[in-house]
Amino acid sequence: MKSTLYLNTGVRHRIFSGHPWVFKSEVARVTGEPKDGDTVEVRNAKGKLFGSGIYNSRSQIIFRRYSHGAEELNAALLEKKIDAALAWREKLNVLSGKRASAQRLIWSESDHLPGVIVDRYGDVLVIQLLTMAMARLESELVRILVAKLKPATVISRNDAPVRKLEGLPLEKNVLHGQYTAPTEVQVAGLTFALDLWSGQKTGFYLDQADNYAKVAHYAKGRNILDCFTNQGAFALAARAAGAASCRAIDQSDEAIQRGRDTAKRHSLDIEWIVGNVFDLLPAYERERHTYDMVILDPPSFTKTKGQVDSALRGYKELHLRALRLLPPGGLLASFCCSHHVGEAEWQELLSDIAGELNISLRLVERMTQSRDHPVLTEVPETEYLRGYLLEKLAT
């Protein structure tokens, strides 16, 4: 490692408090001639070391730390970090008393492997490499994973648009074995047949896996409206838990068809609707529909801090519409998957909504991402999924 980034003065850099990122604007000078994808050290103006990381001048995040020391990123270090990540997931399996059928095994900065995502679906591993330095180590990563986990297949879903910011192509490949859809996994007591080539993220919303069962726990005997259902996991889990009825909405014809297929497999009666939630909720309000539980799990409305205000307006409209469809005692399961919308903004949003509707909202349960997506206290970006189960109270 021959190159070093020196931080500018007069700034309280986040890396001083443990955060793994350095932005271009924080760098005073660079020694050596690092190329994009190389590894570098970061030091303050006085020369104190703050770790080793990957470098890419194309990205606003010019440095992403993988080690607090001076360590080269090589096969030995990669294997050490993979071992640590797998050991944590195995602890989770022991705590739950079973081996998860579908599980995130490596999650980027949360496992000190910035830009590396590895998910297991049965005997198939799906990887995403979102940084140039880690993309260069793809063959080494696959070799280590195959040796340790013995998967039948490893595929890459390197089709996430964020790769463009790193100067990487968008592509999908089979890296080990052969792949033919579908892949069957068990989530929330249900069997899903997934096409890992085309599903959201790496094939499924694994970050919600714990929450499907949590929300379903409150569904018995209730009439459910599941908005942004995707492949229907919330709706299916609720109906399997004894919901009296369930209507599930999504814009994707393909995702709705997958939901239908899973419902048929389990003999679950669900009304599937292909449509725009923002159009349908006002229509249901005009038609005086009522539900005992509404589930809102929209995609992220903001990718940057600059979009937070417009995102909050979208979230507010959704919540106002949904709550008008609930009688007193009705439940709203609400999720936000953007780390740019923090706890304080969300609490203010809920307070404004309650005031505008002249109601009270009681917090029944707070939820977050599944534990295989670990949160690091010094990296707020790793806590991105917030969920609230709220009861609409009579006043």
KOLNU-889472 format. One record per residue (C-alpha): residue number from 1; x, y, z. Coordinates in Angstrom, 1 decimal. Layout:
N
[pt NUM, [X, Y, Z]]
...
This chain:
395
[pt 1, [0.0, 0.0, 0.0]]
[pt 2, [1.9, 3.0, -1.3]]
[pt 3, [-0.7, 5.8, -1.3]]
[pt 4, [-2.2, 7.8, 1.5]]
[pt 5, [-5.1, 10.3, 1.8]]
[pt 6, [-4.4, 13.1, 4.2]]
[pt 7, [-7.6, 14.8, 5.7]]
[pt 8, [-8.0, 18.6, 5.7]]
[pt 9, [-7.9, 20.6, 8.9]]
[pt 10, [-10.6, 22.6, 10.6]]
[pt 11, [-13.2, 19.9, 10.1]]
[pt 12, [-14.5, 17.3, 12.6]]
[pt 13, [-14.4, 14.4, 10.1]]
[pt 14, [-16.9, 11.6, 10.6]]
[pt 15, [-14.1, 9.0, 10.4]]
[pt 16, [-12.8, 10.4, 13.7]]
[pt 17, [-16.0, 9.1, 15.3]]
[pt 18, [-15.7, 5.7, 13.7]]
[pt 19, [-17.6, 6.2, 10.4]]
[pt 20, [-15.9, 4.3, 7.5]]
[pt 21, [-16.3, 6.9, 4.7]]
[pt 22, [-14.3, 9.8, 3.5]]
[pt 23, [-15.7, 12.2, 0.9]]
[pt 24, [-13.7, 13.9, -1.8]]
[pt 25, [-14.2, 17.3, -0.1]]
[pt 26, [-12.5, 16.0, 3.1]]
[pt 27, [-9.1, 15.2, 1.4]]
[pt 28, [-6.3, 17.8, 1.6]]
[pt 29, [-3.7, 15.9, -0.4]]
[pt 30, [-2.8, 12.5, -1.7]]
[pt 31, [0.6, 10.9, -1.7]]
[pt 32, [1.4, 8.3, -4.3]]
[pt 33, [-0.6, 7.8, -7.4]]
[pt 34, [-3.6, 5.6, -6.5]]
[pt 35, [-5.8, 4.3, -9.3]]
[pt 36, [-9.5, 3.7, -9.0]]
[pt 37, [-10.0, 0.4, -7.2]]
[pt 38, [-6.7, 0.5, -5.4]]
[pt 39, [-6.3, 0.4, -1.6]]
[pt 40, [-5.0, 3.4, 0.4]]
[pt 41, [-4.5, 4.6, 3.9]]
[pt 42, [-6.2, 7.5, 5.5]]
[pt 43, [-4.4, 9.8, 8.0]]
[pt 44, [-5.2, 13.1, 9.6]]
[pt 45, [-3.1, 16.2, 9.0]]
[pt 46, [-0.7, 15.2, 11.7]]
[pt 47, [-0.2, 11.7, 10.3]]
[pt 48, [-2.4, 9.7, 12.6]]
[pt 49, [-3.6, 6.5, 10.9]]
[pt 50, [-7.4, 6.0, 10.7]]
[pt 51, [-7.4, 2.8, 8.6]]
[pt 52, [-7.1, 1.2, 5.3]]
[pt 53, [-9.7, 1.3, 2.6]]
[pt 54, [-10.7, 1.2, -1.0]]
[pt 55, [-10.2, 4.2, -3.3]]
[pt 56, [-12.3, 5.5, -6.2]]
[pt 57, [-11.9, 9.0, -7.5]]
[pt 58, [-15.1, 8.7, -9.5]]
[pt 59, [-17.3, 8.4, -6.4]]
[pt 60, [-18.1, 11.2, -4.0]]
[pt 61, [-17.2, 8.7, -1.3]]
[pt 62, [-13.5, 8.5, -2.3]]
[pt 63, [-12.5, 6.1, 0.5]]
[pt 64, [-14.4, 3.3, 2.2]]
[pt 65, [-12.6, 1.7, 5.1]]
[pt 66, [-12.3, -2.1, 5.5]]
[pt 67, [-9.7, -2.1, 8.3]]
[pt 68, [-8.8, 0.2, 11.2]]
[pt 69, [-5.1, -0.8, 10.8]]
[pt 70, [-2.6, -0.8, 7.9]]
[pt 71, [-3.7, -3.9, 6.1]]
[pt 72, [-3.6, -4.9, 2.4]]
[pt 73, [-6.8, -6.2, 0.9]]
[pt 74, [-5.8, -9.7, -0.2]]
[pt 75, [-7.2, -13.2, -0.2]]
[pt 76, [-6.2, -13.9, 3.4]]
[pt 77, [-7.9, -10.7, 4.7]]
[pt 78, [-11.0, -11.4, 2.5]]
[pt 79, [-11.3, -14.9, 4.0]]
[pt 80, [-10.9, -13.6, 7.5]]
[pt 81, [-13.7, -11.1, 7.1]]
[pt 82, [-16.0, -13.7, 5.3]]
[pt 83, [-15.4, -16.0, 8.3]]
[pt 84, [-16.5, -13.3, 10.7]]
[pt 85, [-19.6, -12.5, 8.7]]
[pt 86, [-20.6, -16.2, 8.4]]
[pt 87, [-20.0, -16.7, 12.1]]
[pt 88, [-22.5, -14.0, 13.0]]
[pt 89, [-25.2, -15.5, 10.8]]
[pt 90, [-24.6, -18.9, 12.3]]
[pt 91, [-25.1, -17.4, 15.8]]
[pt 92, [-28.4, -16.0, 14.5]]
[pt 93, [-29.4, -19.5, 13.3]]
[pt 94, [-28.5, -21.0, 16.7]]
[pt 95, [-30.5, -18.3, 18.5]]
[pt 96, [-33.6, -19.0, 16.3]]
[pt 97, [-33.2, -22.8, 16.6]]
[pt 98, [-33.0, -23.4, 12.9]]
[pt 99, [-31.0, -22.7, 9.8]]
[pt 100, [-32.6, -19.9, 7.7]]
[pt 101, [-33.7, -21.1, 4.3]]
[pt 102, [-32.9, -17.6, 2.9]]
[pt 103, [-30.5, -15.3, 4.6]]
[pt 104, [-28.1, -12.4, 4.0]]
[pt 105, [-24.6, -13.7, 4.7]]
[pt 106, [-22.5, -10.5, 4.0]]
[pt 107, [-23.7, -7.0, 4.0]]
[pt 108, [-21.2, -4.4, 2.9]]
[pt 109, [-19.9, -1.9, 5.5]]
[pt 110, [-21.8, -3.8, 8.2]]
[pt 111, [-19.3, -6.7, 7.7]]
[pt 112, [-16.3, -4.4, 6.9]]
[pt 113, [-16.5, -5.5, 3.2]]
[pt 114, [-17.7, -2.3, 1.5]]
[pt 115, [-19.7, -3.0, -1.6]]
[pt 116, [-20.0, -6.8, -1.0]]
[pt 117, [-23.5, -8.3, -0.7]]
[pt 118, [-24.0, -12.1, -0.5]]
[pt 119, [-27.4, -13.7, 0.0]]
[pt 120, [-28.2, -17.4, 0.4]]
[pt 121, [-31.4, -18.8, -1.1]]
[pt 122, [-31.4, -22.6, -0.4]]
[pt 123, [-28.4, -24.0, -2.3]]
[pt 124, [-27.9, -20.9, -4.4]]
[pt 125, [-25.7, -17.9, -3.5]]
[pt 126, [-26.4, -14.5, -5.1]]
[pt 127, [-23.7, -11.9, -4.9]]
[pt 128, [-23.6, -8.2, -5.7]]
[pt 129, [-20.3, -6.3, -5.9]]
[pt 130, [-20.9, -2.6, -5.8]]
[pt 131, [-17.4, -1.2, -5.5]]
[pt 132, [-14.6, -1.4, -8.0]]
[pt 133, [-12.0, -2.8, -5.6]]
[pt 134, [-14.3, -5.6, -4.5]]
[pt 135, [-15.4, -6.3, -8.1]]
[pt 136, [-11.7, -7.1, -8.9]]
[pt 137, [-11.8, -9.7, -6.2]]
[pt 138, [-14.9, -11.5, -7.6]]
[pt 139, [-13.2, -14.8, -8.5]]
[pt 140, [-11.4, -14.9, -5.1]]
[pt 141, [-14.7, -14.2, -3.3]]
[pt 142, [-16.4, -17.0, -5.2]]
[pt 143, [-13.6, -19.4, -4.6]]
[pt 144, [-13.8, -18.8, -0.8]]
[pt 145, [-17.6, -19.0, -0.6]]
[pt 146, [-17.7, -22.2, -2.7]]
[pt 147, [-15.1, -23.9, -0.5]]
[pt 148, [-16.8, -22.9, 2.8]]
[pt 149, [-20.5, -23.2, 1.9]]
[pt 150, [-20.6, -25.8, -0.9]]
[pt 151, [-23.4, -24.1, -2.9]]
[pt 152, [-24.8, -25.8, -6.0]]
[pt 153, [-24.8, -22.4, -7.8]]
[pt 154, [-23.4, -18.9, -7.5]]
[pt 155, [-24.9, -16.1, -9.6]]
[pt 156, [-24.0, -12.4, -9.7]]
[pt 157, [-26.7, -9.8, -9.8]]
[pt 158, [-24.5, -6.9, -10.6]]
[pt 159, [-27.4, -5.0, -12.1]]
[pt 160, [-27.7, -2.4, -9.4]]
[pt 161, [-27.6, 1.2, -10.9]]
[pt 162, [-25.2, 2.3, -8.1]]
[pt 163, [-22.4, 0.4, -9.9]]
[pt 164, [-22.4, 3.1, -12.6]]
[pt 165, [-21.1, 5.6, -10.0]]
[pt 166, [-18.1, 3.3, -9.6]]
[pt 167, [-17.5, 3.0, -13.3]]
[pt 168, [-18.7, -0.6, -13.3]]
[pt 169, [-21.0, -2.3, -15.9]]
[pt 170, [-24.4, -3.6, -15.2]]
[pt 171, [-24.5, -7.4, -15.8]]
[pt 172, [-25.7, -10.8, -14.5]]
[pt 173, [-23.7, -13.9, -14.7]]
[pt 174, [-23.5, -17.5, -13.4]]
[pt 175, [-20.2, -17.8, -11.6]]
[pt 176, [-20.4, -21.4, -10.4]]
[pt 177, [-22.6, -24.3, -11.4]]
[pt 178, [-25.8, -23.7, -13.4]]
[pt 179, [-29.0, -21.8, -12.6]]
[pt 180, [-32.6, -22.6, -13.6]]
[pt 181, [-35.5, -20.9, -11.9]]
[pt 182, [-37.4, -21.3, -9.6]]
[pt 183, [-35.5, -21.6, -6.3]]
[pt 184, [-37.7, -22.6, -3.4]]
[pt 185, [-37.2, -21.0, 0.0]]
[pt 186, [-39.2, -20.9, 3.3]]
[pt 187, [-39.9, -17.5, 4.8]]
[pt 188, [-42.4, -16.8, 7.6]]
[pt 189, [-43.7, -20.4, 7.4]]
[pt 190, [-44.4, -20.1, 3.7]]
[pt 191, [-42.7, -21.6, 0.6]]
[pt 192, [-41.8, -19.1, -2.1]]
[pt 193, [-40.6, -20.1, -5.6]]
[pt 194, [-38.2, -17.3, -6.6]]
[pt 195, [-36.7, -16.3, -9.9]]
[pt 196, [-33.3, -15.0, -8.7]]
[pt 197, [-32.6, -13.4, -12.1]]
[pt 198, [-35.4, -11.0, -11.9]]
[pt 199, [-36.7, -10.4, -8.3]]
[pt 200, [-36.1, -7.2, -6.4]]
[pt 201, [-32.6, -6.7, -5.0]]
[pt 202, [-31.1, -10.2, -5.1]]
[pt 203, [-34.4, -11.9, -5.6]]
[pt 204, [-36.5, -11.1, -2.5]]
[pt 205, [-36.9, -8.6, 0.3]]
[pt 206, [-34.8, -10.5, 2.9]]
[pt 207, [-34.6, -7.4, 5.1]]
[pt 208, [-38.3, -7.8, 5.9]]
[pt 209, [-38.2, -11.5, 6.6]]
[pt 210, [-38.6, -11.1, 10.4]]
[pt 211, [-41.4, -8.5, 10.0]]
[pt 212, [-43.7, -10.7, 7.8]]
[pt 213, [-44.3, -12.9, 10.8]]
[pt 214, [-44.5, -10.0, 13.3]]
[pt 215, [-47.3, -8.2, 11.3]]
[pt 216, [-49.1, -11.5, 10.7]]
[pt 217, [-49.3, -12.0, 14.4]]
[pt 218, [-51.9, -9.2, 14.6]]
[pt 219, [-53.8, -10.2, 11.5]]
[pt 220, [-56.2, -12.9, 12.7]]
[pt 221, [-59.8, -12.1, 12.0]]
[pt 222, [-59.0, -8.8, 10.3]]
[pt 223, [-59.7, -7.5, 6.8]]
[pt 224, [-56.3, -6.6, 5.4]]
[pt 225, [-55.2, -4.1, 2.7]]
[pt 226, [-51.5, -4.7, 1.7]]
[pt 227, [-50.1, -1.8, -0.3]]
[pt 228, [-46.9, -2.2, -2.4]]
[pt 229, [-47.2, -5.9, -1.9]]
[pt 230, [-44.4, -6.9, -4.4]]
[pt 231, [-44.5, -10.8, -4.3]]
[pt 232, [-47.1, -10.7, -1.5]]
[pt 233, [-45.2, -11.8, 1.5]]
[pt 234, [-47.1, -9.6, 4.0]]
[pt 235, [-50.4, -10.5, 2.5]]
[pt 236, [-49.6, -14.2, 2.4]]
[pt 237, [-48.3, -14.3, 5.9]]
[pt 238, [-51.4, -12.4, 7.2]]
[pt 239, [-53.8, -14.7, 5.4]]
[pt 240, [-52.0, -17.8, 6.6]]
[pt 241, [-52.2, -16.4, 10.2]]
[pt 242, [-56.0, -16.2, 10.0]]
[pt 243, [-56.8, -12.9, 8.4]]
[pt 244, [-60.5, -12.8, 7.4]]
[pt 245, [-59.7, -11.4, 4.0]]
[pt 246, [-56.8, -9.7, 2.2]]
[pt 247, [-56.4, -7.4, -0.8]]
[pt 248, [-52.9, -6.9, -2.2]]
[pt 249, [-51.8, -4.2, -4.5]]
[pt 250, [-48.6, -3.7, -6.7]]
[pt 251, [-47.8, -2.0, -10.0]]
[pt 252, [-45.8, -5.0, -11.2]]
[pt 253, [-47.8, -7.6, -13.1]]
[pt 254, [-44.9, -10.0, -12.7]]
[pt 255, [-44.6, -9.6, -8.9]]
[pt 256, [-48.4, -10.0, -8.5]]
[pt 257, [-48.3, -13.2, -10.6]]
[pt 258, [-45.6, -14.6, -8.2]]
[pt 259, [-47.9, -13.8, -5.3]]
[pt 260, [-50.8, -15.6, -7.0]]
[pt 261, [-48.6, -18.7, -7.5]]
[pt 262, [-47.6, -18.8, -3.9]]
[pt 263, [-51.2, -18.3, -2.7]]
[pt 264, [-52.3, -21.1, -4.9]]
[pt 265, [-49.6, -23.4, -3.5]]
[pt 266, [-50.8, -22.7, 0.0]]
[pt 267, [-54.5, -22.6, -0.8]]
[pt 268, [-54.8, -19.0, 0.4]]
[pt 269, [-57.6, -16.8, -0.9]]
[pt 270, [-56.2, -13.3, -1.7]]
[pt 271, [-57.5, -10.6, -4.0]]
[pt 272, [-54.6, -9.5, -6.2]]
[pt 273, [-54.7, -6.1, -7.9]]
[pt 274, [-52.2, -4.6, -10.4]]
[pt 275, [-52.4, -0.9, -9.9]]
[pt 276, [-51.0, 2.3, -8.5]]
[pt 277, [-51.5, 2.7, -4.7]]
[pt 278, [-51.5, 6.5, -5.0]]
[pt 279, [-54.5, 6.2, -7.4]]
[pt 280, [-56.3, 3.4, -5.6]]
[pt 281, [-56.3, 4.7, -2.0]]
[pt 282, [-58.3, 7.9, -2.9]]
[pt 283, [-60.7, 5.7, -4.9]]
[pt 284, [-61.2, 3.4, -1.9]]
[pt 285, [-61.8, 6.4, 0.3]]
[pt 286, [-64.4, 7.8, -2.0]]
[pt 287, [-66.1, 4.4, -2.2]]
[pt 288, [-66.1, 4.3, 1.7]]
[pt 289, [-64.0, 1.1, 1.9]]
[pt 290, [-62.9, 0.1, 5.4]]
[pt 291, [-60.2, -2.3, 6.5]]
[pt 292, [-59.1, -3.5, 9.9]]
[pt 293, [-55.4, -3.4, 9.0]]
[pt 294, [-53.5, -1.5, 6.3]]
[pt 295, [-49.9, -2.4, 5.4]]
[pt 296, [-47.7, 0.3, 3.8]]
[pt 297, [-44.3, -0.9, 2.6]]
[pt 298, [-43.4, 1.5, -0.2]]
[pt 299, [-40.1, 1.7, -2.1]]
[pt 300, [-37.7, 4.3, -0.9]]
[pt 301, [-38.9, 7.8, -1.9]]
[pt 302, [-35.4, 9.3, -1.5]]
[pt 303, [-31.9, 8.4, -2.4]]
[pt 304, [-30.3, 11.7, -1.2]]
[pt 305, [-30.8, 14.2, 1.6]]
[pt 306, [-32.0, 16.8, -0.9]]
[pt 307, [-35.1, 14.7, -1.6]]
[pt 308, [-36.2, 14.3, 2.0]]
[pt 309, [-38.9, 17.0, 1.9]]
[pt 310, [-40.6, 15.7, -1.2]]
[pt 311, [-40.3, 12.1, 0.2]]
[pt 312, [-42.0, 13.2, 3.4]]
[pt 313, [-44.8, 14.7, 1.4]]
[pt 314, [-45.3, 11.4, -0.4]]
[pt 315, [-45.3, 9.4, 2.9]]
[pt 316, [-47.7, 11.9, 4.5]]
[pt 317, [-50.2, 11.5, 1.6]]
[pt 318, [-50.0, 7.7, 1.9]]
[pt 319, [-50.6, 7.7, 5.6]]
[pt 320, [-53.5, 10.2, 5.5]]
[pt 321, [-55.2, 8.0, 2.9]]
[pt 322, [-54.6, 4.8, 4.7]]
[pt 323, [-55.7, 6.0, 8.1]]
[pt 324, [-59.0, 7.3, 6.7]]
[pt 325, [-59.7, 3.7, 5.6]]
[pt 326, [-59.3, 2.4, 9.2]]
[pt 327, [-62.0, 2.5, 11.9]]
[pt 328, [-61.0, 3.1, 15.6]]
[pt 329, [-59.1, 0.1, 16.7]]
[pt 330, [-57.7, -0.5, 13.2]]
[pt 331, [-54.0, -1.1, 12.7]]
[pt 332, [-51.5, 0.5, 10.4]]
[pt 333, [-48.2, -1.3, 9.7]]
[pt 334, [-46.0, 1.4, 8.2]]
[pt 335, [-42.4, 1.0, 6.8]]
[pt 336, [-39.8, 3.4, 5.6]]
[pt 337, [-36.7, 2.1, 3.9]]
[pt 338, [-34.6, 5.3, 3.5]]
[pt 339, [-31.9, 6.1, 6.1]]
[pt 340, [-32.2, 9.7, 5.0]]
[pt 341, [-35.5, 9.9, 6.8]]
[pt 342, [-34.5, 9.6, 10.5]]
[pt 343, [-36.4, 8.8, 13.6]]
[pt 344, [-37.0, 12.5, 14.5]]
[pt 345, [-38.5, 13.3, 11.0]]
[pt 346, [-40.7, 10.2, 11.2]]
[pt 347, [-42.1, 11.0, 14.6]]
[pt 348, [-42.8, 14.6, 13.5]]
[pt 349, [-44.6, 13.2, 10.4]]
[pt 350, [-46.8, 10.9, 12.5]]
[pt 351, [-47.6, 13.7, 14.9]]
[pt 352, [-48.6, 16.0, 12.0]]
[pt 353, [-50.8, 13.3, 10.5]]
[pt 354, [-52.5, 12.6, 13.8]]
[pt 355, [-53.2, 16.3, 14.3]]
[pt 356, [-54.5, 16.8, 10.8]]
[pt 357, [-56.9, 13.9, 11.2]]
[pt 358, [-57.8, 14.8, 14.8]]
[pt 359, [-56.9, 11.3, 16.0]]
[pt 360, [-54.5, 9.6, 18.3]]
[pt 361, [-52.0, 6.9, 17.2]]
[pt 362, [-50.8, 4.3, 19.7]]
[pt 363, [-47.5, 2.6, 19.0]]
[pt 364, [-48.1, -1.2, 19.3]]
[pt 365, [-44.7, -2.4, 18.0]]
[pt 366, [-41.5, -1.0, 16.5]]
[pt 367, [-39.7, -2.9, 13.9]]
[pt 368, [-36.4, -2.8, 11.9]]
[pt 369, [-34.5, -4.8, 9.3]]
[pt 370, [-33.9, -8.5, 9.9]]
[pt 371, [-30.9, -9.2, 12.2]]
[pt 372, [-28.9, -10.7, 9.3]]
[pt 373, [-28.7, -7.0, 8.1]]
[pt 374, [-26.7, -5.8, 11.2]]
[pt 375, [-26.6, -2.2, 12.3]]
[pt 376, [-23.4, -0.6, 13.3]]
[pt 377, [-23.8, 2.2, 15.9]]
[pt 378, [-21.2, 4.4, 14.3]]
[pt 379, [-22.7, 4.0, 10.8]]
[pt 380, [-26.2, 5.4, 10.8]]
[pt 381, [-26.6, 4.4, 7.1]]
[pt 382, [-26.7, 0.7, 8.2]]
[pt 383, [-30.0, 1.3, 10.0]]
[pt 384, [-32.3, 2.1, 7.1]]
[pt 385, [-35.5, 0.2, 7.6]]
[pt 386, [-38.0, 1.5, 10.2]]
[pt 387, [-41.3, -0.1, 10.9]]
[pt 388, [-44.2, 1.0, 13.1]]
[pt 389, [-47.3, -0.9, 14.0]]
[pt 390, [-49.8, 1.8, 15.0]]
[pt 391, [-53.4, 1.6, 16.4]]
[pt 392, [-55.9, 4.2, 15.5]]
[pt 393, [-57.6, 5.2, 18.7]]
[pt 394, [-61.2, 6.4, 19.2]]
[pt 395, [-61.3, 10.0, 20.5]]
